[in-house]
Amino acid sequence: MNNRWNEIIYKLWSPMYDRIFNTGKFLEARQKLFHHPPFHPHQRILFVGVGTGADLELLDHTQFQITAIDYSGDMLQKAKDKFKDTTIEFIQMDAQQMSFTDNSFDAVIGSLILSVVPDPDRCMKEMIRVLKPQGTMIIFDKFSPSKMSLIKRMVRPFVKIMGTDIGVNFENLYEQNHKAIILKENEPLLFNGMYRKIILTKTGR
């Protein structure tokens, strides 16, 4: 996967994305993310890879200062159209190279982004960088066990062509960044734990 290819793929995905990933079991999983959100009024919250804005629909955005980014202009436009009468700031941006200064946000939310970007570790480091010390990071994504089955290893290259990676391992990502973050929650949500809700806190002051 690379950004240019993802841009093409998600241009194709944008008209049908909500009908697949914002309904049924996926909607139920997203609702669990924000059932008791660990945020406080007026905090600055960053949505990384906001897509069509599915997560924004589940949060009372009037209470927060929300910035939402996505690399795909087509996906981002869908989100803009849904929330055109709000104060949400939408920016087309690469999650692997954000233009925000260090420690800018009280909370960072990444839904289905680490399995999409070409370099998930680079994206993870960027989300940590822009998060304030003691800030909260929420991740909803699909992750692979450390030992993938033969079938998954065989189909992985073909799934990547569709714009996502079924081989990203969260434990490896955490190990590479564990000095900067503390794992608070790691809960299976969907498809026998393939999709997980992960909550992290940034260390430091």
N, C-alpha and C positions, 0 to 999 in steps of 0.2 A: 504494500500500500504506500501511496505518497499523496501529498496534499492535492496535486492536480487531479489525480485519479479520483480521490474522494469527492472533489468538487463536482466532477461529472456524475458520479454515482448518486450523490445526494441531491443533485438536481432532478434525477429520475425518481428518487425516493420521496421527494417533498410532497407531491400531490396525494400520496397514499399513506404517508408515515403515520398519521394520527389514527387511521383505521386499523393499523396493526399494533402499534406500540402505545396507544393511548386508550385502549379498550380491554375488556376482559381481564385476564390474569395480569397483564402488564399494568393496567390501571389500578388493580388492587394492590400490586406491589408498590407502585408509586404512592398510593394513598398511605401506605404504612410508613413511608419515608417522612411524611409530613403530618402524621397523626398527632404527635407532640413535638413540634420542631423546637430544637434547643436554641432559639433565638430570642432576642429582646427587642422591643420597639425602637425604631430609629437606627438600628444597626445597618452597616453597609454590607450587603450580601452580593456575592458574585456567582452567577450561574455560568459554568464553563461548558460549552457545547450545548447551548440551550435548545437547539433544534427548532421545532415548531412551537415551543413554549409549553409543552405538556406539563412540566413541573410547575410552571408559574400559575397554572390554573388551580393548583391545589394549595396555594399559599396566599394568605391575605396580604397582598403586595402593598396595600395602602399603609401598612405599619412600618415598612422598611424602605431603605434607599437601595434599590436594586439595579445592578448592572448585569447585562446578559450578553454573552459573546458566542459567536459561532463562525466557523470558517466558510460555511456554505451560505452564500448570499440568498439562495432560493429558500433554504430552511429558515433563515433569519427573517426573511420577508413574511413568511407565514406567521411567525411569532409577532412581528410588528403589527400585522393586520388585526390580530386578536386583541392586542393591547395598545391600540393607537391612541386611546383616550386616557392613558396612564402616564405616570412619571418615570416609568422604567426606561433606562438608557440601553439601547441596543447598539452593539458595535460589531462589525465584521472583523474578526481577529483570529490569528493562529494561536491555539491553546498551548502550543509548544514554545511560543515566543511572545509573551504578552507585553504590552507597552506600559502596564501599570507599574508604579513604584513599589518597592518592597513594603511589606506590612500595611497594605492599603485597605484590607477588608476584614470585617469581624467574622465572617463566615464564607466558606467557599463550597459550592455544590457542583459535583461532577456526575452527571447521569449519562451512562452509555457513551463515555468519551474516551476512557483509557483503552478500550477495546477497538477504538476507531482510528486514533491518531497513529501515524507511522512510528513514533517513538514514545511509548507510554511512560517510560522513566523520565524522560525530559519533560513531559506534560505534568507528571506528578511533582517534579521539582519546581516547576513554575507555579503550580497551585499552592505549594508550601511557601514559596517565596513571597507571593502577594498576600498571604494570610497573616494577620497580626499574631504575635505571640499570645498564647492561651486561646487563640481563636479555634473555631470548630470547622472541620471539613466533613462533608457527607458525600459518600460515594455510592452510587447504585450502578452495578455493572456485572457483566458475566466474566467469570474467572475459571481458569483451568487448574486442575490439581497438578502437583509437581510432576507426576508421571501420567502423561496422556495415553489414552488407549490407542491401539494401532489404527482403528477406524478414524478417530479424530485427527491423528497425525496425517492420515491419507487425505482427508477431506479439507483440512485446514487451508491449503493453498487456494482451493476453489472457493471457499467461504470468503477469503480475503478479497477475492475479485468483486464480491458483493458489497465490500466496504466495511467489513468488520473482521475481527480476529478472535477465534475461539481458543487461542493458545496463551493468552496473557495470564500470568500467575501472580496473584496478589502478594503472596508470601515473599516472592522474590523482590517485588517492588518495595514492600515494607522493609525488608532487610537492607536494601540499598539506601533507604531514607530514614531508618529507625532512630537516628540521633536527633532528627528534627521533629519527629512526630511520635505521639503516644496512641496506641490502639485502644479505643474505649469500647467498641462494639463491632462484632462481626457476625451478622445474622443471615442465615439462608432465607431467601424470599420466594424463589421460583425455580422450577425445573430441577428438583432434587439438589438444591443448593448451588446450582451453576450461577444463578443470579443472586447477588448478595447486597445487603445493606451494611455499609461500613462507616463507622464514625471515628474520627481521629481528632486529636488536639495537638496544636503546635506547641513545642516546648519553648522555653526562653521567656523573657519579659520585655 
